[in-house]
């Protein structure tokens, strides 16, 4: 997908959604995956401009959200009770960051829970934090994603199918 087509596609998505989930993958980096939400076109444009050549930006067209808000004891009790399972399939993704926080910290706060015990432990460790709990999306699902490999100054980037 070209940079212009990517921006247009995500812009159209933001018209119908208050925010979209982004997965930023940075090649040759020890901590190379970052999940966060983008809420407007300015943040998307800034993200693209701040990325290095060949960084991969994936925007999910939709996510299955279970709960969002400030983590309190009641929040934990409610979500753990509703998701009381020995194994989540797919796993649950807990995202605690938006683009502004990523830009400020150059890092994101997210985790994955495989079962209700892990979920409860992760949430207890993050009491007082705003979070969103979703079913972990598949970043290789072309029907639910837009992908951009950030192009170099000549406008060249990795081909769409290479991960």
N, C-alpha and C positions, 0 to 999 in steps of 0.2 A: 504494500500500500504506500502511495506517495505521501509525503508530508502534508501537502494541501488536502488530499482526500481524507487523511487521518483527522486533521483539524476540523474539516467540514462534518465528518461523521460524528465525532465526539461533540461538536457544537450542537448538532441536531439531537443527540442523546440528552445533552444538558437542558434542552428546551423542555423535555418531558420528565426530567428527574431533578431533584434538588441537589444530588451529588452522584458521582460515579466512582466505582472502585478501580484503582490503578495498581498494577504490579509493575514495578521498575526493576529490571535486571541489569546489573552492571558487570560486564565481562572482566575477568582477571582481577576480581576483588574478593577478599575473604568473606565479607558480609554482603553478598551481592544481590539479595532479594529484599525489596521494600514494598509493603502494602500500605496504601493510604487512600483517603478520599479526596477527590477534587470537586469543588463546588461551583467553579465558574471558568469562563474562557480565559481570563487573565492568568489564572494559575496554570492552566494547560499550556498556554503560550510560554510562560516563564519556565515551566518544567522543561519543555523542549529546548529552549534557549540555553538552559543551565546544564543540560546533559552533555556527555561526551559522545563523540562519534562511535557508533555501533552499540550504544546503550539501547536496550529494548524496553519500549513502553507498551504495555498491554492494558487496554481499557475494557472492562466487562460490560456488556450491554445490559445484563441483568444479574442480580444475585438473590439468593434465597435468604432473606434476613429473618432471624428468629427474635432478636431483642436488641434494643439500643438504648443507651442512657448512662447515667452515673451509676457506677458500681457501689451498691450498698449491701448490707446483709439481706434486706428484703429482695433486692435484685437477684442476688445469688440464690437465695432460697427458691424464688419463682422459676428461674431458668433451669436449675438443677432438677427440680421436681418435674418440670415439663419435658426434660431431656434425660430422664433417668434410664440410661442404657449402658451396657457393658462395652459396646463398641459402636462408634458412630461411623456410618458409611454414606456419604463421604465424611471425612473428619470435619470438625467445626473450626472455623477460622475466627480468631478474636482480634479485631483491628482497633487500636487505640490512637491512631494518628490521622491527621489531615495533611494537605500539602504544606500549609504554613508551618506546621510543626516539623515536617521533614526538611523543609528549606532551612529552618532555624538550627536544627540539631544535626542535619546530614545523616539522620538515622530515623528509623521508625520503630514503634512498639507494636508488635503483633505476636501471636502465638497460635499453635494448633493443638486442639484437644481431641484425643482418640476415644475418650469415654467420659462419663459423668464425674468420676473421681478427679480426673485430670482437669476437667472444666472448672470444678469447684476450687481446686488448688490454685489454678491460674487466676481466677477471679478474686480469691482471697488475697493473693499477693498484689493485686491491683486495686484494692479498695480506694474509693475516692476518685477514680479515673473515669473519664467518659469512654465508652466502648461501644462497639457494634459486634454482634455475634451472628455469623452467617455460615451457611454450608460452604465448605471450601470449594471454590470454583476451579474448573479445569482450564488453565491458561492456553492449552493447545486446542481447545474447542473453537474452531473457526466460525461456527454459527453463533457463538455468544461473545465474540471478542473482536476488537480492532487492534492491530499490531502496527507498531512503527519502530524500525531500527533507525536511530537518529543518523541522518546522512552527514557526510563530510562536507567541506566547503565546495566541492565540485557537484554536490547533490547526489553522490553515490552512497549506497548503504548495502547491508547484507540482503540477500534475497529473502522474501517473505517466509519461505519454508524452512529456513535454517535456524535451528535452536542450538 
